[in-house]
Amino acid sequence: MDNGILKKLISEIGKAATLRIFEIYKSEASYHLDNIAKGLDSGDFYLIENESHAFKSASYNFGLTQIGDAMALVEEAAKSKDSEQIIDIIADVSNFYAAEISAINIL
């Protein structure tokens, strides 16, 4: 986690607004992961690429670098249609997500 990014966001828009936007991020995380799973089930790598890109960008906006980095790898794997790599990476994302989300709640 990059606390500097989070601190900058808080200084720009305030703690309350940051926390409100973060709640939206958390609810949308499930949406993105569900769509990635649907893409895997149907072989829709375009969907996986788009969802991982969106989740990556949102994660980096909060300084959640492990999640963002993992989603960048999923995005690249989707471009090469490597479903096995996507599955392996997504399995790790839940661990990154739990660790980084709990760290951000300390603020």
MOLIN-V144939 format. One record per residue. RES is the residue in one letter. OMEGA is omega as a letter, one per 20 degrees, with the letter a starting at -180 (none if undefined). Layout:
res=RES omega=OMEGA
res=RES omega=OMEGA
This chain:
res=M omega=r
res=D omega=a
res=N omega=r
res=G omega=r
res=I omega=a
res=L omega=r
res=K omega=r
res=K omega=r
res=L omega=r
res=I omega=a
res=S omega=a
res=E omega=a
res=I omega=r
res=G omega=a
res=K omega=a
res=A omega=r
res=A omega=r
res=T omega=r
res=L omega=r
res=R omega=r
res=I omega=r
res=F omega=r
res=E omega=r
res=I omega=r
res=Y omega=a
res=K omega=r
res=S omega=r
res=E omega=r
res=A omega=r
res=S omega=r
res=Y omega=a
res=H omega=a
res=L omega=r
res=D omega=r
res=N omega=r
res=I omega=r
res=A omega=r
res=K omega=r
res=G omega=r
res=L omega=a
res=D omega=a
res=S omega=a
res=G omega=a
res=D omega=a
res=F omega=r
res=Y omega=r
res=L omega=r
res=I omega=r
res=E omega=a
res=N omega=a
res=E omega=r
res=S omega=r
res=H omega=a
res=A omega=r
res=F omega=r
res=K omega=a
res=S omega=a
res=A omega=a
res=S omega=r
res=Y omega=r
res=N omega=r
res=F omega=a
res=G omega=a
res=L omega=a
res=T omega=r
res=Q omega=r
res=I omega=r
res=G omega=r
res=D omega=r
res=A omega=r
res=M omega=r
res=A omega=r
res=L omega=r
res=V omega=r
res=E omega=r
res=E omega=r
res=A omega=r
res=A omega=r
res=K omega=r
res=S omega=r
res=K omega=a
res=D omega=a
res=S omega=r
res=E omega=r
res=Q omega=r
res=I omega=a
res=I omega=r
res=D omega=a
res=I omega=a
res=I omega=r
res=A omega=r
res=D omega=a
res=V omega=a
res=S omega=r
res=N omega=r
res=F omega=a
res=Y omega=a
res=A omega=a
res=A omega=a
res=E omega=r
res=I omega=a
res=S omega=r
res=A omega=a
res=I omega=r
res=N omega=r
res=I omega=a
res=L omega=none
